[in-house]
């Protein structure tokens, strides 16, 4: 298995996996139709270019099997240290 930074070429697969994740946790499916999927796709790609966000994918046998997203920021919880947060994880 390989863990690497996500690229724009991974966005379609990540959107697909996001919809699966929403189904699994019974979340109101925000990726239920093509318009919602396109919005998530654009949002995901925009985050790839933000310096305070990171998206990684896990690959096995040259196929994406999971992803993790997070961000870093200063001045969280009353500290001046840089703190990272994991916001989304999905593996299938």
C-alpha positions, 0 to 999 in steps of 0.5 A, spaced: 500 500 500 502 507 498 500 513 501 501 519 497 498 526 496 492 527 492 492 530 485 486 533 481 486 526 477 484 523 484 478 527 485 473 523 481 474 517 485 474 521 491 467 524 490 465 517 488 468 514 495 465 520 499 458 518 496 459 511 499 461 514 505 455 518 506 451 512 504 454 508 509 453 513 515 446 514 513 448 522 512 443 526 508 447 524 501 450 531 499 453 527 493 446 524 491 445 528 484 450 530 478 450 537 481 452 536 488 457 531 485 460 537 481 460 542 487 464 537 491 468 536 486 470 543 485 470 544 492 475 538 493 480 541 487 480 548 490 482 545 497 488 541 493 491 548 492 490 551 499 497 551 503 493 550 510 489 543 507 492 536 505 489 531 502 492 524 501 490 517 498 491 510 499 493 506 493 493 498 493 494 495 486 494 501 483 487 503 485 485 508 490 482 505 496 481 510 501 483 518 503 484 522 508 483 530 509 485 535 514 488 542 515 493 546 519 492 552 523 495 557 528 492 560 534 487 554 536 485 553 543 489 559 546 496 556 543 501 559 538 503 552 536 501 550 529 495 544 530 493 539 525 486 537 524 483 531 520 477 532 518 475 526 513 477 519 513 474 513 508 477 507 506 473 501 503 
